[in-house]
């Protein structure tokens, strides 16, 4: 089976490589030539455009793109997937975008006989590399079942959450939880540091209790070293929280804690830290409190 794959950025590149390692044939495309060449060197065929990728794929095209406008352009624009895909082709959009955008794109594709599911992921670059992403899916069960085995070559779990758009609603919920976890961790470590307590000792003491979490375990070692090399960039979390806020406002749901963390991220963006890892949110608190959180 030859899969189309469009979008070879920080996430898409390792995800496509994992499919190649699993024995899938891939025809790939990205506007960044270096990324495309790297995946081709790993065994993929080079596509000339999303249209070309869709025309050469055998029934399934994966997209992994930055945001809603990019998905709309790749799927529906000039030389887009809609121009090359055969009727019955299934688009698996693994981008993190607004749920209403997923529904809009799926409706336009459906008019041409092309199916779609939304399947955003969580785990950042490290889990994209080791193939242990959490994948949240929206769409018809028959379409999910068609690609579930493929998804599990890129992730450790794949859960059907509802109809089209439900995957991205779930991803927004995930991103809210992650952002608030990072903010809570940051407040705790800055408080401990200001009080003269080693934040490494605080981490060691609380990680096994109710305060422990995957976020705490993943981000604490980084922030305690002052390491903000991105696994998931602040600018991308800003994008996801904006989608969460927009969706919440459309539905009449207040999410004040999310709005607060969004403003912290925006302050860091203004300070030139948009490409730092989202664990770098702690820098907002460090600046406010006049301390640096480091293990002793």
C-alpha positions as a Markdown table, in Angstrom:
| # | Residue | x | y | z |
|---|---|---|---|---|
| 1 | Unk | 0.0 | 0.0 | 0.0 |
| 2 | Unk | 1.4 | 3.4 | -1.0 |
| 3 | Unk | 0.5 | 6.2 | 1.3 |
| 4 | Unk | 0.6 | 9.9 | 0.4 |
| 5 | Unk | 2.2 | 12.2 | 3.0 |
| 6 | Unk | 2.0 | 15.9 | 2.9 |
| 7 | Unk | 3.8 | 18.0 | 5.6 |
| 8 | Unk | 7.3 | 17.0 | 6.8 |
| 9 | Unk | 7.9 | 19.5 | 9.6 |
| 10 | Unk | 9.0 | 18.8 | 13.2 |
| 11 | Unk | 6.3 | 16.2 | 13.5 |
| 12 | Unk | 5.6 | 15.0 | 10.0 |
| 13 | Unk | 9.1 | 14.1 | 9.2 |
| 14 | Unk | 9.6 | 11.5 | 12.0 |
| 15 | Unk | 6.1 | 10.2 | 11.6 |
| 16 | Unk | 6.6 | 9.5 | 7.9 |
| 17 | Unk | 9.9 | 7.9 | 8.7 |
| 18 | Unk | 8.2 | 5.5 | 11.1 |
| 19 | Unk | 5.8 | 4.5 | 8.4 |
| 20 | Unk | 8.7 | 3.8 | 6.1 |
| 21 | Unk | 10.3 | 1.7 | 8.8 |
| 22 | Unk | 7.1 | -0.2 | 9.3 |
| 23 | Unk | 7.2 | -1.2 | 5.6 |
| 24 | Unk | 4.7 | 1.2 | 4.1 |
| 25 | Unk | 5.5 | 2.8 | 0.7 |
| 26 | Unk | 5.2 | 6.6 | 0.8 |
| 27 | Unk | 5.0 | 9.4 | -1.8 |
| 28 | Unk | 5.8 | 12.6 | 0.1 |
| 29 | Unk | 5.7 | 16.3 | -0.4 |
| 30 | Unk | 6.7 | 19.5 | 1.5 |
| 31 | Unk | 7.4 | 23.0 | 0.5 |
| 32 | Unk | 10.7 | 22.8 | 2.3 |
| 33 | Unk | 13.0 | 21.0 | -0.1 |
| 34 | Unk | 15.5 | 19.9 | 2.6 |
| 35 | Unk | 12.8 | 18.1 | 4.6 |
| 36 | Unk | 11.5 | 16.4 | 1.5 |
| 37 | Unk | 15.0 | 15.3 | 0.4 |
| 38 | Unk | 15.6 | 13.8 | 3.9 |
| 39 | Unk | 12.4 | 11.7 | 3.8 |
| 40 | Unk | 13.2 | 10.7 | 0.2 |
| 41 | Unk | 16.7 | 9.6 | 1.3 |
| 42 | Unk | 14.9 | 7.4 | 3.9 |
| 43 | Unk | 13.0 | 5.6 | 1.2 |
| 44 | Unk | 10.0 | 7.8 | 0.1 |
| 45 | Unk | 9.1 | 8.8 | -3.4 |
| 46 | Unk | 9.3 | 12.5 | -4.1 |
| 47 | Unk | 5.9 | 14.2 | -4.9 |
| 48 | Unk | 5.7 | 17.4 | -6.9 |
| 49 | Unk | 2.6 | 18.8 | -5.2 |
| 50 | Unk | -0.3 | 17.8 | -3.0 |
| 51 | Unk | -2.2 | 17.1 | -6.2 |
| 52 | Unk | 0.6 | 14.8 | -7.4 |
| 53 | Unk | 0.8 | 13.0 | -4.1 |
| 54 | Unk | -2.9 | 12.3 | -4.0 |
| 55 | Unk | -2.9 | 11.1 | -7.6 |
| 56 | Unk | -0.1 | 8.6 | -6.9 |
| 57 | Unk | -1.3 | 7.4 | -3.5 |
| 58 | Unk | -3.2 | 4.2 | -3.1 |
| 59 | Unk | -6.3 | 5.2 | -1.2 |
| 60 | Unk | -4.9 | 7.1 | 1.8 |
| 61 | Unk | -3.2 | 10.5 | 2.1 |
| 62 | Unk | -1.9 | 11.8 | 5.4 |
| 63 | Unk | -1.5 | 15.5 | 6.0 |
| 64 | Unk | 0.5 | 17.1 | 8.9 |
| 65 | Unk | 0.4 | 20.8 | 8.6 |
| 66 | Unk | 0.7 | 23.9 | 10.9 |
| 67 | Unk | -2.8 | 25.3 | 11.1 |
| 68 | Unk | -6.3 | 25.5 | 9.5 |
| 69 | Unk | -5.4 | 27.8 | 6.5 |
| 70 | Unk | -2.6 | 25.4 | 5.5 |
| 71 | Unk | -4.9 | 22.4 | 5.6 |
| 72 | Unk | -7.5 | 24.3 | 3.5 |
| 73 | Unk | -4.9 | 25.3 | 0.9 |
| 74 | Unk | -3.3 | 21.8 | 0.7 |
| 75 | Unk | -6.6 | 20.0 | 0.5 |
| 76 | Unk | -8.8 | 22.4 | -1.5 |
| 77 | Unk | -6.5 | 24.9 | -3.2 |
| 78 | Unk | -4.7 | 25.0 | -6.6 |
| 79 | Unk | -2.7 | 21.8 | -7.1 |
| 80 | Unk | -4.3 | 20.6 | -4.0 |
| 81 | Unk | -5.3 | 17.1 | -2.9 |
| 82 | Unk | -8.9 | 17.6 | -4.2 |
| 83 | Unk | -7.5 | 17.9 | -7.7 |
| 84 | Unk | -5.6 | 14.7 | -7.7 |
| 85 | Unk | -7.4 | 12.3 | -5.4 |
| 86 | Unk | -9.5 | 9.5 | -6.8 |
| 87 | Unk | -13.1 | 9.1 | -5.4 |
| 88 | Unk | -13.0 | 7.0 | -2.3 |
| 89 | Unk | -9.6 | 8.3 | -1.2 |
| 90 | Unk | -9.3 | 8.8 | 2.6 |
| 91 | Unk | -7.6 | 11.9 | 3.8 |
| 92 | Unk | -6.1 | 11.5 | 7.3 |
| 93 | Unk | -5.5 | 15.0 | 8.6 |
| 94 | Unk | -3.2 | 14.8 | 11.6 |
| 95 | Unk | -2.8 | 18.5 | 11.9 |
| 96 | Unk | -4.0 | 20.3 | 15.0 |
| 97 | Unk | -6.6 | 22.8 | 13.6 |
| 98 | Unk | -10.0 | 24.3 | 14.5 |
| 99 | Unk | -12.7 | 21.7 | 14.7 |
| 100 | Unk | -15.0 | 23.8 | 12.4 |
| 101 | Unk | -12.2 | 24.0 | 9.9 |
| 102 | Unk | -12.0 | 20.1 | 9.8 |
| 103 | Unk | -15.7 | 19.9 | 9.2 |
| 104 | Unk | -15.6 | 22.6 | 6.4 |
| 105 | Unk | -12.7 | 20.8 | 4.6 |
| 106 | Unk | -14.4 | 17.4 | 5.0 |
| 107 | Unk | -17.6 | 18.7 | 3.5 |
| 108 | Unk | -15.9 | 20.1 | 0.5 |
| 109 | Unk | -13.9 | 16.9 | -0.1 |
| 110 | Unk | -17.1 | 14.8 | 0.3 |
| 111 | Unk | -18.7 | 16.7 | -2.6 |
| 112 | Unk | -15.9 | 15.2 | -4.8 |
| 113 | Unk | -16.3 | 11.7 | -3.3 |
| 114 | Unk | -13.2 | 12.0 | -1.1 |
| 115 | Unk | -13.5 | 11.0 | 2.6 |
| 116 | Unk | -11.7 | 12.5 | 5.6 |
| 117 | Unk | -11.0 | 11.9 | 9.2 |
| 118 | Unk | -9.2 | 14.3 | 11.6 |
| 119 | Unk | -6.5 | 12.7 | 13.7 |
| 120 | Unk | -4.4 | 15.2 | 15.6 |
| 121 | Unk | -1.7 | 13.9 | 17.9 |
| 122 | Unk | -0.1 | 14.7 | 21.3 |
| 123 | Unk | 3.4 | 14.0 | 22.5 |
| 124 | Unk | 5.6 | 16.4 | 20.6 |
| 125 | Unk | 8.8 | 15.7 | 18.7 |
| 126 | Unk | 10.2 | 13.0 | 21.1 |
| 127 | Unk | 7.1 | 10.8 | 20.8 |
| 128 | Unk | 6.9 | 11.5 | 17.1 |
| 129 | Unk | 10.4 | 10.1 | 16.8 |
| 130 | Unk | 9.8 | 7.0 | 18.9 |
| 131 | Unk | 6.4 | 6.3 | 17.5 |
| 132 | Unk | 4.5 | 6.7 | 20.8 |
| 133 | Unk | 2.1 | 9.5 | 20.0 |
| 134 | Unk | -1.4 | 9.7 | 21.4 |
| 135 | Unk | -3.8 | 10.0 | 18.4 |
| 136 | Unk | -7.3 | 11.4 | 18.7 |
| 137 | Unk | -9.6 | 10.7 | 15.8 |
| 138 | Unk | -12.9 | 12.2 | 14.5 |
| 139 | Unk | -14.8 | 10.5 | 11.7 |
| 140 | Unk | -16.7 | 7.4 | 10.7 |
| 141 | Unk | -15.8 | 4.2 | 12.4 |
| 142 | Unk | -15.3 | 2.4 | 9.1 |
| 143 | Unk | -12.7 | 5.0 | 8.0 |
| 144 | Unk | -11.0 | 4.8 | 11.4 |
| 145 | Unk | -10.8 | 1.0 | 11.2 |
| 146 | Unk | -9.3 | 1.3 | 7.7 |
| 147 | Unk | -6.2 | 3.2 | 8.9 |
| 148 | Unk | -6.0 | 2.2 | 12.6 |
| 149 | Unk | -3.1 | -0.2 | 12.0 |
| 150 | Unk | -1.3 | 2.5 | 10.1 |
| 151 | Unk | -1.9 | 5.1 | 12.9 |
| 152 | Unk | -0.5 | 2.7 | 15.5 |
| 153 | Unk | 2.8 | 2.7 | 13.6 |
| 154 | Unk | 3.1 | 6.3 | 14.5 |
| 155 | Unk | 1.5 | 6.2 | 18.0 |
| 156 | Unk | 1.0 | 4.0 | 21.0 |
| 157 | Unk | -2.7 | 4.8 | 21.1 |
| 158 | Unk | -5.4 | 5.8 | 18.6 |
| 159 | Unk | -8.9 | 6.5 | 19.9 |
| 160 | Unk | -12.1 | 7.3 | 17.9 |
| 161 | Unk | -13.6 | 10.2 | 19.8 |
| 162 | Unk | -16.7 | 10.9 | 17.6 |
| 163 | Unk | -17.6 | 12.3 | 14.2 |
| 164 | Unk | -15.5 | 14.6 | 12.1 |
| 165 | Unk | -14.0 | 17.4 | 14.2 |
| 166 | Unk | -14.1 | 15.4 | 17.4 |
| 167 | Unk | -10.4 | 14.6 | 17.1 |
| 168 | Unk | -9.6 | 18.3 | 17.1 |
| 169 | Unk | -12.0 | 19.0 | 20.0 |
| 170 | Unk | -10.2 | 16.4 | 22.0 |
| 171 | Unk | -6.8 | 17.8 | 21.0 |
| 172 | Unk | -7.9 | 21.3 | 22.2 |
| 173 | Unk | -8.9 | 19.7 | 25.5 |
| 174 | Unk | -5.5 | 18.0 | 25.7 |
| 175 | Unk | -3.7 | 21.3 | 25.0 |
| 176 | Unk | -5.6 | 23.1 | 27.7 |
| 177 | Unk | -4.6 | 20.4 | 30.2 |
| 178 | Unk | -1.0 | 20.5 | 29.1 |
| 179 | Unk | -0.7 | 24.3 | 29.3 |
| 180 | Unk | -2.3 | 24.5 | 32.7 |
| 181 | Unk | -0.1 | 21.7 | 34.0 |
| 182 | Unk | 3.0 | 23.6 | 32.8 |
| 183 | Unk | 1.7 | 26.8 | 34.4 |
| 184 | Unk | 1.1 | 25.0 | 37.7 |
| 185 | Unk | 4.5 | 23.4 | 37.6 |
| 186 | Unk | 6.1 | 26.8 | 36.9 |
| 187 | Unk | 4.3 | 28.5 | 39.8 |
| 188 | Unk | 5.3 | 25.7 | 42.2 |
| 189 | Unk | 9.0 | 25.7 | 41.3 |
| 190 | Unk | 9.3 | 29.5 | 41.3 |
| 191 | Unk | 7.7 | 29.6 | 44.8 |
| 192 | Unk | 10.1 | 26.9 | 46.0 |
| 193 | Unk | 13.1 | 28.6 | 44.6 |
| 194 | Unk | 12.2 | 32.0 | 46.1 |
| 195 | Unk | 11.7 | 30.3 | 49.5 |
| 196 | Unk | 15.2 | 28.8 | 49.2 |
| 197 | Unk | 14.2 | 25.2 | 48.6 |
| 198 | Unk | 15.9 | 23.2 | 45.9 |
| 199 | Unk | 13.3 | 22.7 | 43.1 |
| 200 | Unk | 14.9 | 19.4 | 42.2 |
| 201 | Unk | 14.1 | 18.1 | 45.7 |
| 202 | Unk | 10.5 | 19.4 | 45.3 |
| 203 | Unk | 10.2 | 17.4 | 42.0 |
| 204 | Unk | 11.6 | 14.3 | 43.6 |
| 205 | Unk | 9.2 | 14.7 | 46.5 |
| 206 | Unk | 5.9 | 15.3 | 44.7 |
| 207 | Unk | 6.3 | 13.3 | 41.5 |
| 208 | Unk | 5.0 | 10.1 | 43.1 |
| 209 | Unk | 2.0 | 11.8 | 44.7 |
| 210 | Unk | -1.2 | 13.3 | 43.4 |
| 211 | Unk | 0.7 | 16.2 | 41.8 |
| 212 | Unk | 2.6 | 13.8 | 39.6 |
| 213 | Unk | 1.9 | 13.8 | 35.9 |
| 214 | Unk | 3.3 | 13.0 | 32.5 |
| 215 | Unk | 3.8 | 16.7 | 32.0 |
| 216 | Unk | 5.7 | 17.1 | 35.3 |
| 217 | Unk | 8.0 | 14.2 | 34.4 |
| 218 | Unk | 8.7 | 15.4 | 30.9 |
| 219 | Unk | 9.2 | 19.1 | 31.6 |
| 220 | Unk | 10.8 | 19.2 | 35.0 |
| 221 | Unk | 14.2 | 17.8 | 34.0 |
| 222 | Unk | 14.3 | 20.4 | 31.1 |
| 223 | Unk | 13.3 | 23.5 | 33.1 |
| 224 | Unk | 15.6 | 22.6 | 36.0 |
| 225 | Unk | 18.5 | 22.6 | 33.5 |
| 226 | Unk | 17.3 | 25.8 | 31.8 |
| 227 | Unk | 16.9 | 23.8 | 28.6 |
| 228 | Unk | 14.2 | 25.1 | 26.3 |
| 229 | Unk | 15.2 | 23.3 | 23.2 |
| 230 | Unk | 11.8 | 22.8 | 21.5 |
| 231 | Unk | 9.9 | 19.5 | 21.5 |
| 232 | Unk | 6.8 | 21.6 | 21.1 |
| 233 | Unk | 7.3 | 25.3 | 20.5 |
| 234 | Unk | 5.6 | 28.1 | 22.4 |
| 235 | Unk | 4.3 | 29.6 | 19.1 |
| 236 | Unk | 2.6 | 26.3 | 18.3 |
| 237 | Unk | 0.9 | 26.2 | 21.7 |
| 238 | Unk | -0.3 | 29.7 | 21.1 |
| 239 | Unk | -1.9 | 28.5 | 17.9 |
| 240 | Unk | -3.6 | 25.7 | 19.7 |
| 241 | Unk | -4.8 | 27.8 | 22.6 |
| 242 | Unk | -6.2 | 30.4 | 20.1 |
| 243 | Unk | -8.2 | 27.6 | 18.4 |
| 244 | Unk | -9.4 | 26.6 | 21.9 |
| 245 | Unk | -10.4 | 30.1 | 22.8 |
| 246 | Unk | -12.2 | 30.6 | 19.4 |
| 247 | Unk | -14.0 | 27.3 | 19.7 |
| 248 | Unk | -15.0 | 28.0 | 23.3 |
| 249 | Unk | -16.3 | 31.4 | 22.4 |
| 250 | Unk | -18.3 | 30.1 | 19.5 |
| 251 | Unk | -19.9 | 27.5 | 21.9 |
| 252 | Unk | -20.4 | 29.9 | 24.8 |
| 253 | Unk | -18.0 | 28.2 | 27.1 |
| 254 | Unk | -15.8 | 30.4 | 29.4 |
| 255 | Unk | -12.2 | 29.1 | 29.8 |
| 256 | Unk | -10.5 | 31.8 | 31.9 |
| 257 | Unk | -7.5 | 29.7 | 33.0 |
| 258 | Unk | -6.7 | 29.0 | 29.4 |
| 259 | Unk | -7.0 | 32.7 | 28.6 |
| 260 | Unk | -4.5 | 33.5 | 31.4 |
| 261 | Unk | -1.9 | 31.1 | 30.2 |
| 262 | Unk | -2.4 | 32.4 | 26.7 |
| 263 | Unk | -1.4 | 35.9 | 27.8 |
| 264 | Unk | 1.7 | 34.4 | 29.5 |
| 265 | Unk | 2.7 | 32.7 | 26.2 |
| 266 | Unk | 2.0 | 36.0 | 24.3 |
| 267 | Unk | 4.3 | 37.9 | 26.7 |
| 268 | Unk | 7.1 | 35.3 | 26.0 |
| 269 | Unk | 6.5 | 35.7 | 22.3 |
| 270 | Unk | 7.0 | 39.4 | 22.6 |
| 271 | Unk | 10.2 | 38.7 | 24.5 |
| 272 | Unk | 11.5 | 36.7 | 21.5 |
| 273 | Unk | 11.0 | 33.3 | 23.0 |
| 274 | Unk | 8.3 | 32.0 | 20.6 |
| 275 | Unk | 10.5 | 29.1 | 19.4 |
| 276 | Unk | 11.4 | 27.9 | 22.9 |
| 277 | Unk | 9.8 | 24.7 | 24.2 |
| 278 | Unk | 6.5 | 25.4 | 25.8 |
| 279 | Unk | 8.1 | 24.3 | 29.1 |
| 280 | Unk | 9.8 | 27.7 | 28.8 |
| 281 | Unk | 6.6 | 29.2 | 30.1 |
| 282 | Unk | 8.4 | 29.1 | 33.5 |
| 283 | Unk | 10.5 | 32.1 | 32.2 |
| 284 | Unk | 7.4 | 34.3 | 32.6 |
| 285 | Unk | 7.2 | 33.5 | 36.3 |
| 286 | Unk | 11.0 | 33.7 | 36.7 |
| 287 | Unk | 11.0 | 37.3 | 35.3 |
| 288 | Unk | 8.1 | 38.3 | 37.5 |
| 289 | Unk | 9.6 | 36.9 | 40.7 |
| 290 | Unk | 13.3 | 37.8 | 39.9 |
| 291 | Unk | 14.7 | 34.3 | 40.3 |
| 292 | Unk | 16.0 | 31.5 | 38.1 |
| 293 | Unk | 14.8 | 28.0 | 38.8 |
| 294 | Unk | 17.7 | 25.6 | 38.6 |
| 295 | Unk | 18.5 | 22.4 | 40.5 |
| 296 | Unk | 21.3 | 22.8 | 43.0 |
